[in-house]
Amino acid sequence: MNEIMKKKDIKSLNLIELTEEMKKIGEKSFRAKQIYDWIHVKLADSFSEMNNLPKPLRETLEENYTLVYLKKEAEQISKTDGTRKYLFELYDGNVVESVWMKYHHGNSVCISSQVGCRMGCKFCASTLDGLERSLEPSEMLDQIYRIQKLTGERVSNIVVMGTGEPLDNYENLLKFLELISNEDGLHISQRNITVSTCGIVPNMKKLADEALQITLALSLHATTDEKRKLLMPIANRYSLTELIDACQYYFHKTGRRITFEYALVGGVNDTDQDANELITLIRQVNCHVNLIPVNPIAERDYVESDRSHILNFKNKLEKNKINVTIRREMGRDIDGACGQLRRRHRKE
């Protein structure tokens, strides 16, 4: 293991845990709040910046703790909409992608939860090289902290929808959600956070029991078990019936409307029959459907649905009183799809 991670990861500690750490090293508990503020509000990159701490304490922190800091490896800026895609290097040399998107309602950041992914979805570049490892809470946080420092702008919305399956990194995801929404930190409202899953049913139900106020987005992408199995290996484990049941459970426990992500693949899942089957499947769920024109990747032969198919699909859902939007395509000119930039970087 890299020397840096043998030390305790201070950025992944909540205020109660940090207070306990201060007691262990013989410091007054108020120091914990000062350090927490430096890490999660002032977004300090090093202990040496913490100039209201005594020098001996800063030295003790340096010796015993690591302050996770992601290095910017690459940045792409879209000429069409100003979207910024970042490649960040982790302590072990792995890299992850994050995306900054500017909307009229505020700035949104899409973060990764793992290095690579083991879910195997057929239209996703993130999964082509498998899973390297899961990210620590600090590594998920620092994607946001780094982007906020690089852009000089406040982040108001977060989507955990980049590389990786968040519910395959469950405990670290929960800690991240606690830290990012904490009133002593960046204090981003849970209602402004969306977590996407390909459908790990037991963890969807566990998440419901946490009674958080985040939005759960399910990557659905197909209307029958047979078709979903062709696109998403997870469908071999959990049926659509089980998935819809978990979605209903999540809404019942949290009162939060479910988002269904549906990537439209030309000639695969974009027909009138698919639209009708989707309506039958989800009409009893309090939900919103996000139609996504699939982002083609070189390693697969899937193509985006043409515009007329997309609009026809949307109209059918609307006529059946299902809330639906077509996802605004951000950063299509800068390796927009999850995993593309990381994959190109690895090849180079």
ROKEBA-75426 format. One record per residue (C-alpha): residue number from 0; x negated, y, z negated. Coordinates in nm, 3 decimals, always signed. Layout:
N
+-----+---------+---------+---------+
:   n :       u :       v :       w :
+-----+---------+---------+---------+
: NUM :       X :       Y :       Z :
...
+-----+---------+---------+---------+
***
This chain:
348
+-----+---------+---------+---------+
:   n :       u :       v :       w :
+-----+---------+---------+---------+
:   0 :  +0.000 :  +0.000 :  +0.000 :
:   1 :  -0.115 :  +0.351 :  +0.075 :
:   2 :  -0.283 :  +0.512 :  -0.227 :
:   3 :  -0.034 :  +0.799 :  -0.228 :
:   4 :  +0.268 :  +0.576 :  -0.296 :
:   5 :  +0.105 :  +0.401 :  -0.595 :
:   6 :  +0.187 :  +0.721 :  -0.782 :
:   7 :  +0.546 :  +0.792 :  -0.887 :
:   8 :  +0.755 :  +0.962 :  -0.619 :
:   9 :  +0.860 :  +1.280 :  -0.802 :
:  10 :  +1.088 :  +1.409 :  -0.523 :
:  11 :  +1.311 :  +1.101 :  -0.559 :
:  12 :  +1.379 :  +1.168 :  -0.930 :
:  13 :  +1.694 :  +1.340 :  -1.050 :
:  14 :  +1.677 :  +1.602 :  -1.325 :
:  15 :  +1.751 :  +1.352 :  -1.606 :
:  16 :  +1.473 :  +1.118 :  -1.484 :
:  17 :  +1.233 :  +1.409 :  -1.442 :
:  18 :  +1.307 :  +1.526 :  -1.797 :
:  19 :  +1.221 :  +1.175 :  -1.922 :
:  20 :  +0.894 :  +1.187 :  -1.729 :
:  21 :  +0.801 :  +1.517 :  -1.895 :
:  22 :  +0.866 :  +1.366 :  -2.239 :
:  23 :  +0.642 :  +1.070 :  -2.150 :
:  24 :  +0.350 :  +1.298 :  -2.067 :
:  25 :  +0.406 :  +1.511 :  -2.378 :
:  26 :  +0.558 :  +1.816 :  -2.209 :
:  27 :  +0.857 :  +2.024 :  -2.318 :
:  28 :  +1.178 :  +1.924 :  -2.139 :
:  29 :  +1.231 :  +2.271 :  -1.987 :
:  30 :  +0.934 :  +2.201 :  -1.760 :
:  31 :  +1.149 :  +1.946 :  -1.575 :
:  32 :  +1.394 :  +2.216 :  -1.464 :
:  33 :  +1.105 :  +2.437 :  -1.347 :
:  34 :  +0.952 :  +2.152 :  -1.144 :
:  35 :  +1.291 :  +2.046 :  -1.004 :
:  36 :  +1.351 :  +2.404 :  -0.891 :
:  37 :  +1.012 :  +2.417 :  -0.716 :
:  38 :  +1.081 :  +2.089 :  -0.535 :
:  39 :  +1.449 :  +2.119 :  -0.442 :
:  40 :  +1.516 :  +2.495 :  -0.422 :
:  41 :  +1.186 :  +2.663 :  -0.337 :
:  42 :  +1.089 :  +2.353 :  -0.131 :
:  43 :  +0.728 :  +2.353 :  -0.250 :
:  44 :  +0.486 :  +2.140 :  -0.046 :
:  45 :  +0.230 :  +2.095 :  -0.325 :
:  46 :  +0.193 :  +2.109 :  -0.704 :
:  47 :  -0.060 :  +2.392 :  -0.669 :
:  48 :  +0.221 :  +2.622 :  -0.548 :
:  49 :  +0.402 :  +2.585 :  -0.882 :
:  50 :  +0.240 :  +2.896 :  -1.031 :
:  51 :  +0.464 :  +2.928 :  -1.338 :
:  52 :  +0.331 :  +2.593 :  -1.466 :
:  53 :  +0.011 :  +2.577 :  -1.675 :
:  54 :  -0.290 :  +2.461 :  -1.476 :
:  55 :  -0.342 :  +2.146 :  -1.691 :
:  56 :  +0.018 :  +2.040 :  -1.618 :
:  57 :  -0.029 :  +2.093 :  -1.244 :
:  58 :  -0.343 :  +1.877 :  -1.263 :
:  59 :  -0.154 :  +1.606 :  -1.456 :
:  60 :  +0.121 :  +1.610 :  -1.192 :
:  61 :  -0.139 :  +1.581 :  -0.915 :
:  62 :  -0.299 :  +1.279 :  -1.083 :
:  63 :  +0.020 :  +1.088 :  -1.163 :
:  64 :  +0.282 :  +1.182 :  -0.907 :
:  65 :  +0.315 :  +1.217 :  -0.534 :
:  66 :  +0.511 :  +1.502 :  -0.376 :
:  67 :  +0.635 :  +1.351 :  -0.049 :
:  68 :  +0.570 :  +1.581 :  +0.244 :
:  69 :  +0.652 :  +1.496 :  +0.607 :
:  70 :  +0.418 :  +1.625 :  +0.875 :
:  71 :  +0.563 :  +1.761 :  +1.199 :
:  72 :  +0.425 :  +1.539 :  +1.474 :
:  73 :  +0.630 :  +1.679 :  +1.763 :
:  74 :  +0.910 :  +1.923 :  +1.833 :
:  75 :  +1.134 :  +1.951 :  +2.138 :
:  76 :  +1.366 :  +2.248 :  +2.193 :
:  77 :  +1.661 :  +2.221 :  +2.428 :
:  78 :  +1.675 :  +2.487 :  +2.698 :
:  79 :  +2.052 :  +2.446 :  +2.722 :
:  80 :  +2.174 :  +2.483 :  +2.362 :
:  81 :  +1.873 :  +2.543 :  +2.135 :
:  82 :  +1.896 :  +2.200 :  +1.970 :
:  83 :  +1.563 :  +2.101 :  +1.813 :
:  84 :  +1.444 :  +1.744 :  +1.788 :
:  85 :  +1.162 :  +1.671 :  +1.546 :
:  86 :  +0.931 :  +1.377 :  +1.504 :
:  87 :  +0.795 :  +1.360 :  +1.149 :
:  88 :  +0.503 :  +1.149 :  +1.032 :
:  89 :  +0.537 :  +0.959 :  +0.703 :
:  90 :  +0.259 :  +0.879 :  +0.455 :
:  91 :  +0.195 :  +0.537 :  +0.616 :
:  92 :  +0.164 :  +0.665 :  +0.973 :
:  93 :  +0.520 :  +0.568 :  +1.073 :
:  94 :  +0.731 :  +0.835 :  +1.240 :
:  95 :  +1.101 :  +0.925 :  +1.217 :
:  96 :  +1.329 :  +1.152 :  +1.419 :
:  97 :  +1.553 :  +1.432 :  +1.294 :
:  98 :  +1.769 :  +1.674 :  +1.491 :
:  99 :  +1.869 :  +2.035 :  +1.413 :
: 100 :  +2.186 :  +2.160 :  +1.583 :
: 101 :  +2.325 :  +2.511 :  +1.570 :
: 102 :  +2.704 :  +2.543 :  +1.568 :
: 103 :  +2.927 :  +2.847 :  +1.514 :
: 104 :  +3.026 :  +2.704 :  +1.173 :
: 105 :  +2.665 :  +2.660 :  +1.058 :
: 106 :  +2.351 :  +2.454 :  +1.106 :
: 107 :  +2.373 :  +2.076 :  +1.110 :
: 108 :  +2.087 :  +1.829 :  +1.065 :
: 109 :  +2.099 :  +1.465 :  +1.171 :
: 110 :  +1.854 :  +1.256 :  +0.969 :
: 111 :  +1.715 :  +0.903 :  +0.988 :
: 112 :  +1.756 :  +0.656 :  +0.701 :
: 113 :  +1.511 :  +0.388 :  +0.817 :
: 114 :  +1.203 :  +0.348 :  +1.035 :
: 115 :  +1.355 :  +0.148 :  +1.318 :
: 116 :  +1.671 :  -0.060 :  +1.274 :
: 117 :  +1.762 :  -0.427 :  +1.262 :
: 118 :  +2.127 :  -0.398 :  +1.365 :
: 119 :  +2.059 :  -0.463 :  +1.735 :
: 120 :  +2.334 :  -0.247 :  +1.891 :
: 121 :  +2.291 :  -0.285 :  +2.266 :
: 122 :  +2.316 :  +0.082 :  +2.369 :
: 123 :  +2.081 :  +0.223 :  +2.103 :
: 124 :  +1.708 :  +0.290 :  +2.148 :
: 125 :  +1.650 :  +0.291 :  +1.768 :
: 126 :  +1.684 :  -0.083 :  +1.741 :
: 127 :  +1.463 :  -0.196 :  +2.032 :
: 128 :  +1.154 :  -0.250 :  +1.815 :
: 129 :  +1.338 :  -0.379 :  +1.507 :
: 130 :  +1.310 :  -0.253 :  +1.149 :
: 131 :  +0.977 :  -0.138 :  +1.005 :
: 132 :  +1.105 :  -0.029 :  +0.662 :
: 133 :  +1.369 :  +0.174 :  +0.481 :
: 134 :  +1.312 :  +0.536 :  +0.384 :
: 135 :  +1.280 :  +0.654 :  +0.025 :
: 136 :  +1.529 :  +0.919 :  -0.097 :
: 137 :  +1.244 :  +1.173 :  -0.085 :
: 138 :  +1.173 :  +1.092 :  +0.281 :
: 139 :  +1.538 :  +1.144 :  +0.370 :
: 140 :  +1.547 :  +1.471 :  +0.173 :
: 141 :  +1.227 :  +1.605 :  +0.321 :
: 142 :  +1.359 :  +1.582 :  +0.676 :
: 143 :  +1.609 :  +1.850 :  +0.572 :
: 144 :  +1.364 :  +2.050 :  +0.360 :
: 145 :  +1.106 :  +2.051 :  +0.639 :
: 146 :  +1.359 :  +2.162 :  +0.902 :
: 147 :  +1.492 :  +2.435 :  +0.677 :
: 148 :  +1.137 :  +2.567 :  +0.634 :
: 149 :  +1.051 :  +2.532 :  +1.004 :
: 150 :  +1.365 :  +2.711 :  +1.126 :
: 151 :  +1.392 :  +2.957 :  +0.838 :
: 152 :  +1.766 :  +2.887 :  +0.834 :
: 153 :  +1.998 :  +2.729 :  +0.578 :
: 154 :  +2.130 :  +2.382 :  +0.656 :
: 155 :  +2.501 :  +2.353 :  +0.578 :
: 156 :  +2.597 :  +2.015 :  +0.727 :
: 157 :  +2.422 :  +1.678 :  +0.723 :
: 158 :  +2.487 :  +1.365 :  +0.926 :
: 159 :  +2.306 :  +1.045 :  +0.829 :
: 160 :  +2.334 :  +0.916 :  +1.183 :
: 161 :  +1.977 :  +0.908 :  +1.314 :
: 162 :  +1.757 :  +0.599 :  +1.329 :
: 163 :  +1.855 :  +0.318 :  +1.094 :
: 164 :  +2.169 :  +0.182 :  +0.929 :
: 165 :  +2.230 :  +0.389 :  +0.613 :
: 166 :  +2.429 :  +0.115 :  +0.438 :
: 167 :  +2.135 :  -0.123 :  +0.494 :
: 168 :  +1.939 :  +0.118 :  +0.268 :
: 169 :  +2.220 :  +0.150 :  +0.016 :
: 170 :  +2.054 :  +0.244 :  -0.315 :
: 171 :  +1.818 :  +0.496 :  -0.157 :
: 172 :  +2.109 :  +0.648 :  +0.035 :
: 173 :  +2.307 :  +0.694 :  -0.288 :
: 174 :  +2.011 :  +0.864 :  -0.458 :
: 175 :  +1.964 :  +1.091 :  -0.156 :
: 176 :  +2.333 :  +1.191 :  -0.165 :
: 177 :  +2.308 :  +1.267 :  -0.537 :
: 178 :  +1.999 :  +1.487 :  -0.492 :
: 179 :  +2.108 :  +1.678 :  -0.180 :
: 180 :  +2.449 :  +1.766 :  -0.327 :
: 181 :  +2.322 :  +1.845 :  -0.678 :
: 182 :  +2.403 :  +2.199 :  -0.792 :
: 183 :  +2.045 :  +2.244 :  -0.916 :
: 184 :  +1.907 :  +2.168 :  -0.567 :
: 185 :  +2.020 :  +2.267 :  -0.217 :
: 186 :  +2.375 :  +2.195 :  -0.336 :
: 187 :  +2.516 :  +2.090 :  +0.001 :
: 188 :  +2.882 :  +2.002 :  -0.044 :
: 189 :  +2.957 :  +1.631 :  -0.015 :
: 190 :  +3.246 :  +1.729 :  +0.213 :
: 191 :  +2.983 :  +1.857 :  +0.458 :
: 192 :  +2.798 :  +1.523 :  +0.466 :
: 193 :  +2.881 :  +1.236 :  +0.703 :
: 194 :  +2.734 :  +0.888 :  +0.673 :
: 195 :  +2.759 :  +0.659 :  +0.974 :
: 196 :  +2.768 :  +0.281 :  +0.961 :
: 197 :  +2.795 :  +0.005 :  +1.220 :
: 198 :  +3.019 :  -0.177 :  +0.974 :
: 199 :  +2.858 :  -0.354 :  +0.675 :
: 200 :  +3.193 :  -0.427 :  +0.511 :
: 201 :  +3.083 :  -0.506 :  +0.150 :
: 202 :  +2.879 :  -0.186 :  +0.133 :
: 203 :  +3.161 :  +0.019 :  +0.285 :
: 204 :  +3.377 :  -0.097 :  -0.006 :
: 205 :  +3.098 :  -0.034 :  -0.257 :
: 206 :  +3.062 :  +0.318 :  -0.121 :
: 207 :  +3.438 :  +0.370 :  -0.159 :
: 208 :  +3.409 :  +0.272 :  -0.526 :
: 209 :  +3.145 :  +0.543 :  -0.581 :
: 210 :  +3.432 :  +0.791 :  -0.524 :
: 211 :  +3.214 :  +1.042 :  -0.340 :
: 212 :  +3.364 :  +1.308 :  -0.115 :
: 213 :  +3.151 :  +1.236 :  +0.193 :
: 214 :  +3.297 :  +1.144 :  +0.533 :
: 215 :  +3.246 :  +0.784 :  +0.641 :
: 216 :  +3.200 :  +0.737 :  +1.015 :
: 217 :  +3.237 :  +0.388 :  +1.158 :
: 218 :  +3.063 :  +0.305 :  +1.485 :
: 219 :  +3.351 :  +0.114 :  +1.643 :
: 220 :  +3.276 :  +0.118 :  +2.020 :
: 221 :  +3.509 :  -0.169 :  +2.110 :
: 222 :  +3.871 :  -0.272 :  +2.063 :
: 223 :  +3.842 :  -0.651 :  +2.043 :
: 224 :  +3.609 :  -0.877 :  +1.846 :
: 225 :  +3.488 :  -1.040 :  +2.168 :
: 226 :  +3.386 :  -0.711 :  +2.329 :
: 227 :  +3.237 :  -0.575 :  +2.009 :
: 228 :  +3.018 :  -0.886 :  +1.975 :
: 229 :  +2.869 :  -0.810 :  +2.318 :
: 230 :  +2.774 :  -0.457 :  +2.209 :
: 231 :  +2.705 :  -0.497 :  +1.836 :
: 232 :  +2.563 :  -0.810 :  +1.670 :
: 233 :  +2.715 :  -0.705 :  +1.333 :
: 234 :  +3.053 :  -0.801 :  +1.484 :
: 235 :  +2.951 :  -1.167 :  +1.457 :
: 236 :  +2.959 :  -1.121 :  +1.080 :
: 237 :  +3.260 :  -0.895 :  +1.020 :
: 238 :  +3.579 :  -0.894 :  +1.223 :
: 239 :  +3.775 :  -0.584 :  +1.329 :
: 240 :  +4.048 :  -0.686 :  +1.084 :
: 241 :  +3.795 :  -0.678 :  +0.797 :
: 242 :  +3.655 :  -0.346 :  +0.922 :
: 243 :  +3.994 :  -0.174 :  +0.941 :
: 244 :  +4.078 :  -0.312 :  +0.596 :
: 245 :  +3.752 :  -0.159 :  +0.460 :
: 246 :  +3.839 :  +0.175 :  +0.624 :
: 247 :  +4.184 :  +0.173 :  +0.464 :
: 248 :  +4.021 :  +0.091 :  +0.130 :
: 249 :  +3.779 :  +0.383 :  +0.170 :
: 250 :  +4.063 :  +0.625 :  +0.242 :
: 251 :  +4.272 :  +0.488 :  -0.048 :
: 252 :  +3.980 :  +0.531 :  -0.293 :
: 253 :  +3.849 :  +0.870 :  -0.177 :
: 254 :  +4.131 :  +1.043 :  +0.010 :
: 255 :  +3.876 :  +1.113 :  +0.286 :
: 256 :  +3.984 :  +1.062 :  +0.647 :
: 257 :  +3.778 :  +0.806 :  +0.840 :
: 258 :  +3.591 :  +0.902 :  +1.156 :
: 259 :  +3.575 :  +0.637 :  +1.429 :
: 260 :  +3.276 :  +0.680 :  +1.662 :
: 261 :  +3.350 :  +0.539 :  +2.006 :
: 262 :  +3.071 :  +0.547 :  +2.266 :
: 263 :  +3.224 :  +0.529 :  +2.612 :
: 264 :  +3.027 :  +0.297 :  +2.839 :
: 265 :  +3.123 :  +0.307 :  +3.206 :
: 266 :  +3.318 :  -0.004 :  +3.309 :
: 267 :  +3.269 :  -0.170 :  +2.969 :
: 268 :  +3.503 :  -0.011 :  +2.714 :
: 269 :  +3.662 :  +0.291 :  +2.887 :
: 270 :  +3.967 :  +0.143 :  +3.062 :
: 271 :  +4.337 :  +0.212 :  +3.006 :
: 272 :  +4.360 :  -0.128 :  +2.839 :
: 273 :  +4.080 :  -0.032 :  +2.598 :
: 274 :  +4.261 :  +0.291 :  +2.512 :
: 275 :  +4.587 :  +0.105 :  +2.445 :
: 276 :  +4.411 :  -0.156 :  +2.232 :
: 277 :  +4.236 :  +0.118 :  +2.034 :
: 278 :  +4.568 :  +0.289 :  +1.965 :
: 279 :  +4.717 :  -0.038 :  +1.837 :
: 280 :  +4.407 :  -0.105 :  +1.621 :
: 281 :  +4.382 :  +0.229 :  +1.441 :
: 282 :  +4.728 :  +0.390 :  +1.452 :
: 283 :  +4.793 :  +0.305 :  +1.083 :
: 284 :  +4.461 :  +0.455 :  +0.967 :
: 285 :  +4.428 :  +0.819 :  +0.859 :
: 286 :  +4.147 :  +0.890 :  +1.102 :
: 287 :  +3.975 :  +1.103 :  +1.360 :
: 288 :  +3.823 :  +0.958 :  +1.678 :
: 289 :  +3.496 :  +1.097 :  +1.812 :
: 290 :  +3.452 :  +0.996 :  +2.177 :
: 291 :  +3.084 :  +0.987 :  +2.271 :
: 292 :  +2.969 :  +0.979 :  +2.634 :
: 293 :  +2.697 :  +0.715 :  +2.596 :
: 294 :  +2.340 :  +0.843 :  +2.627 :
: 295 :  +2.172 :  +0.615 :  +2.886 :
: 296 :  +1.840 :  +0.458 :  +2.783 :
: 297 :  +1.584 :  +0.315 :  +3.024 :
: 298 :  +1.573 :  -0.029 :  +2.859 :
: 299 :  +1.946 :  -0.099 :  +2.910 :
: 300 :  +2.173 :  -0.086 :  +3.214 :
: 301 :  +2.468 :  +0.085 :  +3.042 :
: 302 :  +2.594 :  +0.400 :  +3.211 :
: 303 :  +2.802 :  +0.692 :  +3.089 :
: 304 :  +3.174 :  +0.692 :  +3.174 :
: 305 :  +3.267 :  +0.948 :  +3.437 :
: 306 :  +3.445 :  +1.262 :  +3.324 :
: 307 :  +3.788 :  +1.160 :  +3.451 :
: 308 :  +3.777 :  +0.832 :  +3.251 :
: 309 :  +3.673 :  +1.021 :  +2.936 :
: 310 :  +3.953 :  +1.277 :  +2.968 :
: 311 :  +4.211 :  +1.008 :  +3.050 :
: 312 :  +4.102 :  +0.809 :  +2.742 :
: 313 :  +4.132 :  +1.121 :  +2.524 :
: 314 :  +4.476 :  +1.210 :  +2.661 :
: 315 :  +4.612 :  +0.860 :  +2.591 :
: 316 :  +4.503 :  +0.883 :  +2.224 :
: 317 :  +4.647 :  +1.234 :  +2.184 :
: 318 :  +4.983 :  +1.129 :  +2.327 :
: 319 :  +4.995 :  +0.870 :  +2.048 :
: 320 :  +4.927 :  +1.138 :  +1.784 :
: 321 :  +4.569 :  +1.026 :  +1.714 :
: 322 :  +4.323 :  +1.307 :  +1.631 :
: 323 :  +4.046 :  +1.293 :  +1.890 :
: 324 :  +3.755 :  +1.503 :  +2.013 :
: 325 :  +3.488 :  +1.450 :  +2.276 :
: 326 :  +3.153 :  +1.496 :  +2.108 :
: 327 :  +2.979 :  +1.807 :  +2.234 :
: 328 :  +2.661 :  +1.687 :  +2.398 :
: 329 :  +2.367 :  +1.850 :  +2.222 :
: 330 :  +2.005 :  +1.822 :  +2.336 :
: 331 :  +2.064 :  +1.599 :  +2.639 :
: 332 :  +1.750 :  +1.745 :  +2.800 :
: 333 :  +1.522 :  +1.652 :  +2.506 :
: 334 :  +1.539 :  +1.274 :  +2.449 :
: 335 :  +1.877 :  +1.330 :  +2.285 :
: 336 :  +1.966 :  +0.970 :  +2.197 :
: 337 :  +1.854 :  +0.820 :  +1.867 :
: 338 :  +1.514 :  +0.657 :  +1.888 :
: 339 :  +1.408 :  +0.786 :  +2.230 :
: 340 :  +1.146 :  +1.036 :  +2.112 :
: 341 :  +0.997 :  +0.794 :  +1.858 :
: 342 :  +0.983 :  +0.520 :  +2.121 :
: 343 :  +0.811 :  +0.744 :  +2.374 :
: 344 :  +0.563 :  +0.856 :  +2.108 :
: 345 :  +0.479 :  +0.492 :  +2.026 :
: 346 :  +0.416 :  +0.411 :  +2.392 :
: 347 :  +0.184 :  +0.708 :  +2.428 :
+-----+---------+---------+---------+
***
